[in-house]
């Protein structure tokens, strides 16, 4: 499934841009990675899981420097996590 941009709202402001700014503000307010995870990332992931799960989506959002993957299956989530961790570890090992 490809990326989809949100359309401009009736007030002319870009909904996607507004949401991104609000999300960035919340993220910047977090003093450390733990609070960022607890207060922003986990609630965002939970909302994504709820919506995607209810609609039966399998989703891979590919950004310029990131991926967000929703498979709907806890076993897949664990396997994908391990693949990513192994890949990142191998890159770290090759640069040191």
GIURZI-V246899 format. One record per backbone hydrogen bond with DSSP energy under -0.5 kcal/mol. NH is the residue of the N-H (numbers start at 1). CO is the residue of the C=O. Records with the same first field share a line. If there is no record, write none. Layout:
NH=CO / CO
This chain:
9=13
12=9
15=7 / 13
18=14
19=15
20=16
21=17
22=18
23=19
24=20
25=21
26=22
27=23
28=24
29=25
30=27
36=32
37=33
38=34
39=35
40=36
41=36
42=37
44=40
45=41
46=42
47=43
48=44
49=45
50=46
51=47
52=48
53=49
54=50
55=51
56=52 / 53
57=52
59=70
61=68
62=60
63=61 / 66
68=61
70=59
77=73
78=74
79=75
80=76
81=77
82=78
83=79
84=80
85=81
86=82
87=83
88=84
89=85
90=86
91=87
92=88
93=89
94=90
95=91
96=92
